[in-house]
Amino acid sequence: MALKTNTILICAGGGCISAGEESVKQAFERKLKEYGLDSVVSIVETGCMGACSLGPLAVIYPDGVYYQKLTPKAAEKIVEEHILKGRVVPEYLFEGEKEKLTIQEKTSTEIPFFAKQVKIALRNVGVIDPLSIEEYIARDGYFALHKALTQMTPEEVIKEIKDSGLRGRGGAGFPTGLKWELARQQKSDVKYMICNADEGDPGAFMDRSILEGDPHSIVEAMTIAGYAIGAQKGFVYVRAEYPLAIERLQRAIEMAHEYGFLGENIFGTGFSFDIEIRIGAGAFVCGEETALMHSIEGKRGQPRVKPPFPVQKGLWGKPTVINNVETLALVPPIILKGASWFRQYGTEKSPGTKVFALAGKIKNTGLVEVPMGITLRELLYDIGGGHPQGKQIKAVQTGGPSGGVIPAEFFDTPVDYESLGKLGAIMGSGGMIVLDEDDCMVDVAKFFLEFTVDESCGKCTPCREGTKVMYDILDRITKGEGTMEDIEKLEQLAQVIKDSSLCGLGQTAPNPVLSTLKYYRHEYEAHVKEGKCPAKKCKAFISYVIDSEKCVGCTACARVCPVNAIHGEVRKVHEIDQEACVRCGSCIEVCRFGAISKVTPAIVGSVTK
């Protein structure tokens, strides 16, 4: 029997693992062994393939057929039909927007989710076995390091990065080459290179996916950076919540040592470099560079005043360069292929690609890498697939707690640093949370302020006290207790905190409030003046009622109510005790007859004109 298939690539990213990837892999192994194919067909666990909402995922090579939402039963059928008989199993094919793919439509460029993506930072993620240094080398791994060390001076390496226009992908967008050049110019016997993998934005998992799926790219990039700036020691600061990333990165460091890509006298050039992993406790503020360095030094993770900047006086008082994971992942291809190759993607001021984590009310949640300059509409609809239930997408929140909301009328805006900044938002590290008509913008601002209040280190008064006061005002507004003076006070406080906080966390904390006030002020005023939440989200402004004409007395709602607020006999109309009801929405979710709805009665005594 001549088998065409020889490899099953299974996504072993965090999302697919939580969705049951291990049981799917075991089913593949069990069935292959049953048919005596275990020595012919190999199973490779790889990094995140991107389409997290469709996991567990697998790709059958050399056919290149994508399968989605796999179960152990599905894996067994794929072995029996596709691998053994060469027949594609249509019910598990990766779906396009209009129709399921056939064997002839198998390449990733023909799947809408992948069609407009350009993978540079994610070039190996979801493609290779992250634990195999051989597979990384087979895809030009460590070639850039060899080129830099044997064919280029440190100044030439820096010039290549400067010419590429690469900007920091961690949020600020500072020119990477300029940062390296400033560190290179410092006169010091010791310098340090740090990879910031302290990814703390809600809904963001770009850096984690790179560390889990392509850890060698970070090892290679840090070594190149160390050579360029004159450092012999590097640290990767990664949060403890990323155990899989830590495990794979540690293994990559060990293998790089075995192959001579780390350690003493790399490639016989006389250059030596080593990397250590430092695990953070998960404090959001430790993503700020000076707080991060304090944490590495064993001190409390709190920021300090700048200047001096880290390139002047950083870790243990020595010149230090800090780049985030995605920035570093772009370095080896730039060195290997040149600055002009990188600049063919993106815009004049924002060259290259950017990785985004799509989350929230979007059909295709997951990880995407697109050229800078793509519009938000293309990103959300052509790649993201739009709203899963066909509802109107109201806005998108970019930049996490430090960012802002962008309304639908601006979805034709190109995604680059300058364009997003003009809208009052920021690129951030790449998290994008999609919001729909059911999301209240006051509640959204409150959510991010609550996060900031919890994560503030407490060192400076504007952030420590000011964000708490802002949160309390938002809380009052969402409870129907707000006044118009509260809205004015929010704006004043936001500007004071923005101008006077010590670090980036406090300086950007008001952004969600300012952007929602800018574009959705009418929602704030509706809460205060009209005593209603337009999105019917804030519990103080809504009641759940049962339509007596639609209720059949099935008791489903009463059985799920956590506080026993629904009463009624079987096959008779039920009623909701409004005083006992906690507005959790469980009853609406289980009602099959559309008999329960949300209404927004005015709150007596809470409306301030």
C-alpha positions in Angstrom: 0.0 0.0 0.0 1.5 3.4 -1.0 0.4 6.1 1.3 0.5 9.7 0.2 0.1 11.1 3.7 3.1 11.1 5.9 2.6 13.8 8.6 -0.2 14.9 10.9 0.5 18.3 12.3 -1.6 19.0 15.4 -1.9 22.4 17.0 -0.6 22.3 20.5 -1.1 25.9 21.3 -2.6 26.9 24.6 -6.1 27.2 23.2 -6.2 23.8 21.5 -4.6 22.1 24.5 -7.5 23.4 26.6 -10.0 22.3 24.0 -8.8 18.6 24.2 -5.8 18.4 21.9 -4.1 15.7 24.0 -7.1 13.3 23.6 -7.2 13.9 19.9 -3.5 13.2 19.6 -3.9 10.0 21.5 -6.7 8.9 19.3 -4.6 9.5 16.2 -1.8 7.5 17.7 -4.1 4.6 18.8 -5.7 4.3 15.4 -2.5 4.6 13.4 -1.0 1.8 15.5 -4.2 -0.3 15.0 -3.7 -0.2 11.3 0.1 -0.6 11.4 0.7 2.9 10.2 2.5 4.3 13.2 5.9 3.8 11.5 4.8 5.4 8.3 2.8 8.4 9.5 4.4 10.8 12.0 2.5 13.0 14.4 4.0 16.4 15.1 2.7 18.8 17.9 3.3 22.4 16.8 2.5 25.8 18.0 -0.7 27.9 17.7 -2.2 27.8 14.2 -4.2 30.9 14.8 -7.8 29.9 14.5 -8.3 29.4 18.2 -12.1 29.3 18.0 -12.0 26.3 15.8 -9.7 24.1 17.8 -8.5 21.4 18.2 -6.9 21.8 14.7 -4.9 19.5 12.6 -3.3 19.6 9.1 -2.6 16.6 7.0 0.5 16.8 4.9 1.5 16.6 2.1 -2.1 17.3 1.1 -2.3 20.4 3.3 -5.9 19.8 4.3 -7.0 21.6 7.4 -9.4 19.9 9.9 -11.2 21.8 12.7 -13.1 21.2 15.9 -11.6 17.7 16.2 -12.6 15.0 18.8 -11.1 11.6 19.4 -13.9 10.1 17.2 -13.1 12.6 14.4 -9.4 11.7 14.6 -10.2 8.0 14.2 -12.4 8.7 11.2 -9.7 10.8 9.6 -7.2 7.9 9.9 -9.6 5.5 8.5 -10.8 7.6 5.6 -8.2 10.3 4.7 -4.9 8.6 5.7 -5.8 5.0 4.8 -8.1 5.5 1.8 -7.2 9.0 0.6 -10.7 10.3 1.0 -11.2 13.7 2.7 -13.6 13.8 5.6 -15.8 16.8 4.7 -17.6 17.2 8.0 -14.4 18.3 9.8 -12.9 20.5 7.0 -11.8 23.9 7.9 -14.7 26.2 6.9 -14.4 29.2 4.7 -17.0 31.9 4.9 -19.3 30.6 2.2 -18.6 27.0 1.7 -16.5 24.1 3.0 -13.2 23.5 1.4 -12.5 20.6 -0.8 -9.3 18.7 -1.4 -8.6 21.0 -4.4 -9.0 24.1 -2.2 -6.6 23.1 0.4 -3.9 25.7 0.7 -4.0 28.3 3.4 -4.1 31.2 0.9 -7.5 30.0 -0.2 -9.0 30.0 3.3 -10.4 33.5 4.1 -8.9 33.5 7.6 -5.4 33.1 6.2 -5.7 34.8 2.8 -4.7 38.3 3.8 -2.2 37.3 6.4 1.6 37.7 6.0 3.5 35.7 8.5 6.9 36.9 9.5 6.9 37.0 13.3 4.7 33.9 13.2 6.6 32.3 10.2 7.3 29.0 12.1 4.4 29.1 14.6 2.0 26.3 13.8 4.5 24.9 11.2 7.4 23.3 13.1 7.8 21.2 16.2 8.9 23.9 18.7 11.0 21.3 20.6 13.1 20.4 17.5 16.1 22.6 16.8 16.6 20.6 13.5 13.2 21.8 12.2 14.0 25.4 13.1 17.4 25.1 11.3 15.6 23.6 8.3 13.6 26.8 8.0 16.7 29.0 8.0 17.0 29.1 11.7 20.2 30.5 13.1 21.3 31.5 9.6 20.8 35.2 10.5 22.9 34.8 13.6 25.7 33.2 11.5 25.5 36.0 9.0 25.5 38.7 11.7 28.5 37.2 13.5 30.6 36.2 10.5 29.7 38.8 7.8 28.6 41.9 9.6 30.0 44.3 12.2 27.8 45.3 15.1 27.3 48.7 13.5 26.1 47.1 10.2 23.6 45.0 12.1 22.2 48.1 13.8 22.1 49.9 10.5 20.1 47.1 8.9 17.6 47.2 11.7 17.4 51.0 11.5 16.9 50.9 7.7 14.1 48.4 8.1 12.1 50.9 10.1 11.3 48.2 12.7 9.4 49.8 15.6 8.8 48.2 19.0 5.7 45.9 18.9 5.1 46.1 22.6 3.0 49.2 22.3 5.1 52.4 22.3 6.4 51.9 18.7 9.9 53.3 19.5 12.4 52.6 16.7 14.3 49.4 17.5 17.4 50.3 15.6 17.7 53.6 17.4 17.4 51.9 20.8 20.2 49.5 19.8 22.4 52.3 18.6 22.0 54.3 21.8 23.0 51.3 23.8 25.9 50.6 21.5 27.2 54.1 22.1 27.3 53.7 25.9 30.8 53.1 27.4 30.5 50.2 29.8 32.2 46.9 30.5 28.9 45.2 31.0 25.6 45.5 29.1 22.4 43.6 29.2 19.8 42.4 26.7 16.2 41.8 28.0 13.3 40.2 26.3 10.0 41.5 27.8 7.6 38.5 27.7 5.4 39.9 30.5 2.3 40.0 28.4 -0.5 41.2 30.7 -3.2 42.8 28.5 -6.6 41.1 28.8 -7.3 39.1 25.7 -3.7 39.3 24.4 -1.6 36.1 23.7 0.7 37.1 20.9 4.0 36.8 22.8 2.9 33.6 24.5 2.1 31.9 21.1 5.6 32.8 19.7 7.4 31.5 22.8 5.3 28.3 22.7 5.5 27.8 19.0 8.9 29.2 17.9 11.2 29.7 21.0 14.4 29.4 19.0 13.5 32.6 17.1 13.8 34.5 20.4 17.1 32.8 21.3 18.5 33.7 17.9 17.2 37.3 18.0 18.5 38.0 21.5 21.9 36.7 20.6 22.0 39.0 17.5 20.9 42.0 19.6 23.5 41.1 22.2 26.2 41.2 19.5 24.9 44.5 18.2 24.9 46.4 21.4 27.9 44.7 23.0 26.1 42.6 25.7 27.1 39.1 26.7 24.1 38.4 29.0 20.4 38.2 28.2 17.3 37.7 30.3 13.8 36.6 29.3 11.3 38.0 31.7 8.2 35.9 31.4 5.1 35.6 33.7 4.5 32.4 35.7 1.1 32.0 34.0 2.9 30.8 30.9 4.3 27.4 32.0 4.2 25.9 28.5 6.1 28.8 27.1 8.7 28.6 29.9 9.2 24.9 29.4 9.7 25.2 25.6 11.9 28.3 25.9 14.1 26.6 28.5 14.5 23.5 26.2 15.4 25.8 23.3 18.1 27.5 25.3 19.5 24.1 26.3 19.5 22.9 22.7 21.1 26.1 21.5 23.9 25.5 24.0 24.3 21.9 22.7 24.7 23.1 19.1 27.0 26.0 20.0 24.6 28.8 19.2 24.8 30.0 22.8 27.7 30.1 25.2 31.4 30.8 24.6 33.0 31.7 21.3 29.9 31.3 19.1 30.8 30.2 15.5 34.4 30.6 16.5 34.1 34.4 16.3 35.1 35.1 19.9 31.7 36.5 20.7 30.0 34.9 23.8 26.4 35.2 24.9 24.1 33.5 27.3 20.4 33.7 28.3 18.6 33.2 31.6 14.8 33.0 32.2 13.4 35.1 35.0 9.8 34.3 36.0 7.5 37.1 37.1 4.6 36.8 39.5 2.1 38.3 37.1 2.0 41.9 38.1 0.8 44.0 35.1 3.1 46.9 36.1 6.1 44.7 35.5 5.5 45.1 31.8 6.9 48.6 32.3 10.6 48.5 31.6 11.9 50.0 34.8 9.6 47.9 37.0 10.6 44.8 35.1 14.3 45.5 35.8 13.6 46.0 39.4 11.8 42.6 39.5 14.8 40.9 37.8 17.1 42.4 40.4 14.9 40.9 43.1 13.3 44.1 44.2 9.6 45.1 44.3 8.3 45.6 40.8 7.8 49.4 40.8 8.7 51.9 38.1 11.2 54.7 38.6 11.6 58.2 37.1 13.1 58.5 33.6 15.7 59.7 32.6 18.1 58.0 32.9 16.7 55.6 30.4 17.5 51.9 30.5 19.9 52.2 27.5 21.9 54.6 29.8 21.4 53.1 33.2 19.4 49.9 33.3 19.7 46.5 34.9 22.1 46.8 37.9 23.0 50.3 36.7 24.3 49.0 33.4 23.2 50.0 29.8 20.2 47.7 28.9 18.1 47.1 25.9 14.5 45.8 26.4 12.5 44.5 23.4 9.3 42.6 23.5 8.9 39.1 22.1 7.2 40.0 18.8 9.8 42.7 18.0 12.6 40.2 18.5 10.9 37.6 16.4 11.1 40.0 13.4 14.9 40.5 13.7 16.3 37.3 12.2 14.3 37.6 8.9 15.4 41.3 8.6 19.0 40.4 9.0 18.8 37.4 6.6 16.7 39.0 3.9 17.4 42.7 4.3 15.7 45.9 5.3 14.2 46.5 1.8 12.5 43.1 1.9 10.9 44.0 5.2 9.8 47.4 4.0 7.8 45.9 1.1 5.1 45.3 3.7 3.4 47.9 5.8 3.4 51.7 5.4 6.2 54.3 5.2 6.2 55.1 8.9 5.0 51.7 10.1 6.8 49.1 8.0 6.4 45.3 8.3 3.6 43.3 9.9 1.8 43.2 13.2 0.4 40.3 15.2 -3.1 40.8 16.7 -5.1 38.7 19.0 -8.8 38.9 18.0 -11.2 38.3 20.9 -14.7 39.2 21.9 -17.8 39.3 19.6 -16.0 38.1 16.5 -16.5 34.8 14.6 -12.9 33.9 14.1 -11.2 34.5 17.4 -7.5 33.8 17.4 -4.1 35.0 16.3 -3.5 36.9 13.0 -0.4 38.6 11.5 -1.2 41.2 8.9 0.8 44.0 7.1 0.6 47.4 8.7 -1.8 49.6 6.9 -4.6 47.0 6.6 -7.9 48.5 7.5 -9.8 47.6 10.6 -12.7 46.6 8.4 -10.5 44.0 6.5 -9.2 42.8 9.8 -12.6 42.4 11.5 -14.7 41.2 8.5 -12.4 39.6 5.9 -10.2 37.8 8.4 -12.3 37.9 11.6 -15.4 36.9 9.7 -17.6 39.6 11.4 -20.0 39.0 14.2 -20.8 35.3 14.9 -24.5 35.9 15.1 -24.6 38.6 12.4 -25.2 41.5 14.8 -23.8 44.9 14.3 -20.2 45.3 15.5 -20.3 48.5 17.5 -16.6 49.2 18.2 -13.2 47.6 18.8 -11.0 48.1 21.8 -7.3 48.2 20.9 -4.3 48.4 23.2 -5.9 46.7 26.2 -6.3 48.8 29.5 -4.0 51.4 28.0 -5.9 51.8 24.7 -9.2 53.1 23.6 -12.4 52.2 21.7 -12.7 52.8 17.9 -16.4 53.1 16.7 -17.6 51.3 13.6 -17.6 54.6 11.5 -13.8 54.5 11.6 -13.4 50.9 10.5 -11.9 52.0 7.2 -8.9 53.5 9.1 -5.6 51.9 8.3 -4.0 50.1 11.2 -0.7 51.8 12.0 0.7 53.8 14.9 -0.1 57.2 13.6 -3.7 56.5 12.3 -4.8 54.8 15.6 -3.2 57.6 17.6 -5.3 60.2 15.8 -8.5 58.4 16.9 -7.5 58.4 20.6 -6.5 54.7 20.6 -3.1 53.0 20.5 -1.7 50.0 18.8 -0.6 48.5 22.1 0.8 45.0 22.1 -1.9 43.8 19.7 -5.0 42.8 21.7 -8.2 43.6 19.9 -11.5 43.1 21.7 -14.6 43.3 19.5 -17.7 44.9 21.0 -21.3 44.7 19.7 -24.6 46.4 20.3 -25.1 44.5 23.6 -22.0 46.1 25.1 -22.4 49.2 27.3 -19.5 51.7 26.8 -19.7 52.9 30.3 -19.4 49.3 31.5 -16.5 48.7 29.2 -14.6 51.7 30.6 -15.4 50.5 34.1 -14.0 47.0 33.3 -10.7 48.4 32.2 -10.5 50.9 35.1 -11.1 48.1 37.6 -8.2 46.2 36.0 -5.9 49.2 36.3 -6.9 49.9 39.9 -6.1 46.3 40.8 -2.8 46.4 39.0 -1.5 49.8 40.1 1.7 49.4 42.0 0.7 52.3 44.3 3.9 54.2 44.1 2.5 57.5 42.7 -0.6 59.2 44.0 -2.3 60.1 40.7 -2.4 56.5 39.6 -3.0 55.0 43.1 -5.8 57.4 44.2 -7.0 58.9 40.9 -7.9 55.7 39.1 -9.8 54.5 42.2 -11.8 57.7 42.2 -12.5 57.4 38.5 -13.6 53.8 39.0 -16.0 54.8 41.9 -17.6 57.4 39.6 -18.1 54.9 36.8 -19.5 52.4 39.3 -22.0 55.0 40.5 -23.1 55.8 36.9 -23.7 52.2 36.1 -25.8 51.8 39.3 -28.0 54.8 38.4 -26.5 57.0 41.0 -24.4 59.3 38.7 -24.8 63.0 38.0 -23.7 65.3 35.2 -21.1 66.7 37.5 -19.6 63.2 37.7 -19.1 63.1 34.0 -17.2 66.4 34.1 -15.1 65.3 37.0 -14.2 62.1 35.1 -12.8 64.2 32.3 -10.8 66.5 34.6 -9.4 63.6 36.6 -8.5 61.7 33.5 -6.4 64.6 32.2 -4.6 65.1 35.6 -3.8 61.4 35.9 -2.6 61.3 32.3 -0.3 64.3 32.8 1.1 63.5 36.3 1.5 59.7 36.7 4.9 58.2 37.1 4.8 55.5 34.4 3.0 54.4 31.3 0.4 52.4 33.3 -1.0 55.5 35.0 -0.4 57.8 32.1 -2.5 55.6 29.8 -5.1 54.3 32.4 -7.6 57.1 31.5 -7.6 56.2 27.8 -10.6 53.9 27.9 -12.7 56.5 29.7 -11.5 59.4 27.5 -12.2 57.5 24.2 -15.7 56.3 25.3 -16.6 59.8 26.4 -15.3 61.1 23.1 -17.4 58.8 21.0 -20.2 57.6 23.3 -20.9 60.5 25.6 -24.6 60.0 24.8 -24.5 56.6 26.6 -23.0 58.3 29.7 -25.7 60.9 29.6 -28.5 58.3 29.0 -27.4 56.6 32.3 -27.5 59.9 34.2 -30.3 61.9 32.5 -32.7 59.2 31.3 -32.1 56.5 33.8 -31.5 53.9 31.2 -28.6 51.8 29.8 -29.0 51.9 25.9 -27.3 48.5 25.6 -29.4 47.0 28.4 -26.2 45.8 30.1 -26.1 47.6 33.4 -28.1 45.6 35.9 -29.5 48.6 37.8 -31.3 49.8 34.6 -32.9 46.5 33.5 -35.6 44.0 34.6 -36.3 40.6 33.2 -40.0 40.0 32.4 -41.9 37.0 31.2 -44.4 37.3 28.4 -47.6 35.6 29.5 -48.6 34.8 25.9 -45.4 33.1 25.1 -44.6 31.3 28.4 -45.6 27.6 28.3 -44.7 26.8 31.9 -41.8 24.4 31.0 -40.0 25.4 34.2 -36.6 25.6 32.5 -36.0 29.2 33.7 -37.0 28.4 37.3 -34.6 25.5 37.4 -31.6 27.6 36.3 -32.3 30.6 38.4 -29.5 30.8 41.1 -31.6 32.7 43.6 -35.0 31.0 43.1 -36.6 34.3 41.9 -38.9 32.6 39.3 -42.1 31.0 40.4 -44.9 29.1 38.7 -46.5 25.8 38.3 -45.8 23.3 35.5 -47.6 24.4 32.2 -48.7 27.7 33.8 -47.3 31.1 33.2 -44.3 31.9 35.4 -43.4 35.2 37.2 -40.1 36.8 38.2 -39.7 38.3 41.7 -38.0 41.6 40.8 -36.6 42.2 44.3 -35.0 38.7 44.4 -33.8 38.8 40.8 -30.0 39.4 40.4 -30.2 40.1 36.6 -27.8 37.3 35.7 -29.5 36.4 32.4 -29.5 32.7 32.9 -33.3 32.5 32.3 -33.1 34.1 28.9 -30.3 31.7 27.8 -32.4 28.6 28.5 -35.8 29.9 27.3 -36.6 28.2 24.0 -39.8 30.1 23.3 -38.5 33.7 23.5 -40.8 34.4 26.4 -38.3 36.3 28.6 -37.0 39.7 27.6 -35.0 42.6 29.1 -36.8 45.9 29.7 -35.4 49.2 30.9 -37.8 50.8 33.3 -36.8 54.2 34.7 -35.2 54.1 38.1 -37.3 56.3 40.4 -35.3 58.8 42.4 -32.0 58.1 40.6 -32.4 60.4 37.6 -30.6 63.7 37.9 -31.6 66.3 35.4 
